[in-house]
Amino acid sequence: MAQFFETKMGQQFYDGTMPRIAKALEAIAKQLELKGVLEHLEAHRRELLDLLEDHDTAWDNEEDSVKEEHAELIARTRAFLAKEN
């Protein structure tokens, strides 16, 4: 009796089905990795927004010249972090 890999069905399985399964598994792994990276970035985005919120409390005690110097950068940073894509 022939071994499975020696049969036509076995050849189709090893030459067609197995490579498709391997590619699908690679795609799933990449998506899971990307999801993990996005979750990590989102956690940092929220952390930075919290830091900016804390900064606003301390900001009230700063001199006006310091506020003017950094106001645009802080506003741009806040706007960037507030974007939810």
VMD Tcl script that draws the C-alpha trace (Angstrom):
set ca {
  {0.00 0.00 0.00}
  {1.29 3.45 -0.89}
  {2.19 5.99 1.75}
  {-0.10 9.05 1.96}
  {2.56 11.37 0.53}
  {2.87 9.04 -2.47}
  {-0.80 9.33 -3.41}
  {-2.37 12.03 -5.59}
  {-4.36 13.25 -2.59}
  {-1.20 13.30 -0.49}
  {0.65 15.30 -3.13}
  {-2.21 17.82 -3.29}
  {-2.19 18.07 0.49}
  {1.56 18.64 0.80}
  {1.93 20.78 -2.33}
  {-1.23 22.87 -2.00}
  {-3.07 22.61 1.28}
  {-0.08 22.71 3.65}
  {1.51 25.82 2.07}
  {-1.88 27.60 2.24}
  {-2.23 26.64 5.91}
  {1.31 27.88 6.62}
  {0.63 31.22 4.89}
  {-2.65 31.62 6.76}
  {-0.91 30.95 10.08}
  {1.78 33.51 9.23}
  {-0.90 36.09 8.43}
  {-2.69 35.37 11.71}
  {0.57 35.71 13.64}
  {1.32 39.05 11.98}
  {-2.17 40.35 12.80}
  {-1.83 39.27 16.43}
  {1.58 40.93 16.63}
  {0.21 44.12 15.10}
  {-2.73 44.07 17.52}
  {-0.28 43.80 20.43}
  {1.78 46.72 19.13}
  {-1.34 48.86 18.64}
  {-2.55 48.07 22.17}
  {0.88 48.99 23.52}
  {0.86 52.29 21.62}
  {-2.67 53.07 22.79}
  {-1.63 52.51 26.41}
  {1.25 54.96 25.96}
  {-1.04 57.46 24.25}
  {-3.42 57.36 27.23}
  {-0.49 57.67 29.63}
  {0.78 60.75 27.79}
  {-2.69 62.31 27.86}
  {-2.81 61.71 31.62}
  {0.60 63.35 31.99}
  {-0.62 66.37 30.01}
  {-3.64 66.58 32.28}
  {-1.36 66.53 35.35}
  {0.79 69.13 33.62}
  {-2.22 71.45 33.32}
  {-2.53 71.50 37.11}
  {1.12 72.42 37.57}
  {0.93 74.82 34.62}
  {-1.08 77.34 36.65}
  {1.98 78.05 38.80}
  {4.34 78.80 35.90}
  {5.39 82.26 34.77}
  {3.72 83.67 31.66}
  {6.98 83.66 29.67}
  {7.37 79.91 30.24}
  {3.74 79.33 29.26}
  {4.14 81.29 26.01}
  {7.33 79.44 25.13}
  {5.76 75.99 25.44}
  {2.08 76.60 24.74}
  {2.19 75.78 21.02}
  {4.14 72.55 21.52}
  {1.81 71.40 24.25}
  {-1.27 72.24 22.18}
  {0.10 70.36 19.16}
  {1.06 67.38 21.33}
  {-2.38 67.29 22.94}
  {-4.10 67.48 19.51}
  {-1.92 64.68 18.13}
  {-2.53 62.41 21.12}
  {-6.25 63.12 21.10}
  {-6.61 61.71 17.58}
  {-8.20 58.29 17.64}
  {-7.39 56.44 14.45}
}
mol new
graphics top color blue
foreach p $ca { graphics top sphere $p radius 0.5 }
foreach p [lrange $ca 0 end-1] q [lrange $ca 1 end] { graphics top cylinder $p $q radius 0.2 }
display resetview
